[in-house]
């Protein structure tokens, strides 16, 4: 077990597209343990993607179960994940272990369904809403070389709009 | 001495203020930090952190051609400052209602008494000239807990304005 080093932007490696996982071997299992440990070591981290630790494979972990009063799927090991459906849009504030000392507003789908392999390579279907859906979309973006900085929206205008729509 | 200065600037909004001011500072060898720039009532305003070994007089002189040409008002002041000190707000408060005197004063006083530390505040007068509405968006940190802020919100509401307090749960991934 080890806490891995987090790549930080402006490291250009974070902008590359990661490759699918083909072998569900011991090496992968060991990596998943380290990746999860690294996620927990981050301040408030609820998700992590393999490229953040310099492994350019389509692997992410999301676990929002530590947040009170929200719907969640527990600890999700997402290998070769694919979002199947998107529904609704919501603005929320995001930060990233790879972009320290900055948070910004990002629009994400409120509800998604996705398919991903677990650690054993079995295909699993998930449905995620709200905060968990946001975390999944944030992590899956990393697999395509996208940071939340690529999706920032205005702090000023959109906050008020959201309140109007809510009524 | 940490060499940070705060530049404040105001002038009638016109194209080129930001480009010309920042170019003059760049050419003077100054480093820029965090900034807030926006249009307020037809004026363009800048609050900009500037780091430079030059004196305030020297920096002011660098900007004089642009300032005179564009009819701007500027001032530099030395500040104790450093970067990478962002505080993450834990809530957003939106207040709106028919415009009348005292909304901002009453709202922020109630929040102060509840231990609410404002990190960011935007306010606007919207609606029509005949029936203006006042809108305030506040981000901040509830240093004495959210329950105290909720109580303050009820107090502000009793004054006849709409108030919405929403927790801001920053997703760190």
Interface residues (C-beta under 8 A of the other chain):
Chain A: X42 X43 X44 X45 X46 X47 X48 X49 X62 X67 X92 X93 X94 X95 X96 X97 X100 X101 X102 X103 X131 X134 X135 X138 X139 X142 X148 X155 X156 X159 X160 X163
Chain B: X84 X86 X88 X92 X94 X120 X122 X135 X137 X164 X168 X169 X170 X171 X172 X173
